[in-house]
Amino acid sequence: MNKKEKKKLVEIIASRIEETKEEIIELKELVKPIPLDASIGRISRMDAINNKSINESALRDKEKQLNKLEKALENSKDDNFGMCTKCGDEIPFGRLEYMPHTTRCVKCVG
């Protein structure tokens, strides 16, 4: 990977970190407890509880994604950044551009 590609990748990672942080803030609002005195019907309360469970799962996924992105940003300072941790080959730039947190090439993932 050349310097221009590495710089672009670091910008992509930083941008995705910010986007993910904003999504986490939104999801944290959606998973707040539903007050018992809230004047919603029984069916609406069941829907709200179901949606809360779905949003909690999405929140966990986003937090994992944020951790991976932050680790990728940290690893971007290493000389080995962009190299497969299993076989040592260079990970194609297109793959890193799409999944900047990946540490393995397609061949080694499957």
C-alpha positions as CSV (number, residue, x, y, z in Angstrom):
1,M,0.0,0.0,0.0
2,N,1.4,3.4,-0.9
3,K,1.3,6.5,1.2
4,K,-1.6,8.0,-0.7
5,E,-3.8,4.9,-0.1
6,K,-2.8,4.7,3.5
7,K,-3.7,8.3,4.1
8,K,-7.1,7.7,2.4
9,L,-7.7,4.6,4.5
10,V,-6.9,6.5,7.7
11,E,-9.4,9.2,6.7
12,I,-12.0,6.5,6.0
13,I,-11.4,4.9,9.4
14,A,-11.7,8.2,11.2
15,S,-14.9,9.1,9.4
16,R,-16.4,5.7,10.2
17,I,-15.4,6.1,13.8
18,E,-17.3,9.4,14.0
19,E,-20.4,7.9,12.2
20,T,-20.4,4.9,14.5
21,K,-20.1,7.1,17.6
22,E,-23.2,9.1,16.5
23,E,-25.1,5.9,15.8
24,I,-24.2,4.6,19.3
25,I,-25.6,7.8,20.8
26,E,-28.9,7.4,18.9
27,L,-29.2,3.7,19.9
28,K,-28.5,4.5,23.6
29,E,-31.5,6.8,23.5
30,L,-33.6,4.1,22.0
31,V,-32.7,1.5,24.6
32,K,-33.6,3.6,27.6
33,P,-36.2,1.9,29.9
34,I,-39.8,2.3,29.1
35,P,-41.5,4.0,32.1
36,L,-44.4,2.1,33.5
37,D,-46.5,5.2,33.8
38,A,-46.0,6.0,30.1
39,S,-49.5,6.2,28.6
40,I,-49.2,3.7,25.7
41,G,-51.5,0.8,25.1
42,R,-50.7,-2.9,25.8
43,I,-49.8,-3.7,22.2
44,S,-47.8,-0.5,21.8
45,R,-45.9,-1.4,25.0
46,M,-45.1,-4.9,23.6
47,D,-43.9,-3.4,20.4
48,A,-41.7,-0.9,22.3
49,I,-40.2,-3.8,24.4
50,N,-39.5,-5.8,21.2
51,N,-38.0,-2.8,19.5
52,K,-35.8,-2.2,22.6
53,S,-34.4,-5.7,22.3
54,I,-33.6,-5.2,18.6
55,N,-31.9,-1.8,19.4
56,E,-29.9,-3.4,22.2
57,S,-28.6,-5.9,19.8
58,A,-27.8,-3.2,17.3
59,L,-26.0,-1.2,20.0
60,R,-23.8,-4.2,20.9
61,D,-22.9,-4.6,17.3
62,K,-22.1,-1.0,16.8
63,E,-19.9,-1.0,20.0
64,K,-18.0,-4.0,18.6
65,Q,-17.6,-2.2,15.3
66,L,-16.3,0.9,17.0
67,N,-13.7,-1.2,18.9
68,K,-12.5,-2.8,15.6
69,L,-12.3,0.6,13.9
70,E,-10.4,2.2,16.8
71,K,-8.0,-0.8,16.7
72,A,-7.6,-0.4,13.0
73,L,-6.7,3.3,13.4
74,E,-4.2,2.4,16.0
75,N,-2.7,-0.3,13.8
76,S,-2.5,2.1,10.9
77,K,0.7,3.4,12.4
78,D,2.4,0.0,12.1
79,D,4.5,-0.9,9.0
80,N,2.5,-4.2,8.8
81,F,-0.8,-2.3,8.3
82,G,-2.6,-3.7,5.4
83,M,-0.9,-7.1,5.5
84,C,-2.8,-10.3,6.2
85,T,-2.1,-11.5,9.8
86,K,-2.3,-15.2,8.6
87,C,-0.4,-15.4,5.3
88,G,1.5,-12.1,5.3
89,D,0.3,-11.1,1.9
90,E,-0.9,-7.6,1.2
91,I,-4.7,-7.2,1.6
92,P,-6.1,-5.6,-1.5
93,F,-6.9,-1.9,-1.1
94,G,-10.5,-2.3,-2.2
95,R,-11.1,-4.8,0.6
96,L,-9.5,-2.4,3.2
97,E,-11.5,0.5,1.8
98,Y,-14.7,-1.5,2.3
99,M,-13.7,-3.2,5.6
100,P,-10.9,-1.1,7.1
101,H,-10.9,-3.1,10.3
102,T,-10.1,-6.4,8.5
103,T,-6.9,-8.1,9.3
104,R,-7.0,-11.0,6.8
105,C,-7.2,-11.3,3.1
106,V,-10.1,-13.1,1.4
107,K,-8.1,-16.2,0.9
108,C,-7.4,-16.6,4.6
109,V,-10.9,-15.7,5.8
110,G,-12.6,-18.5,4.0
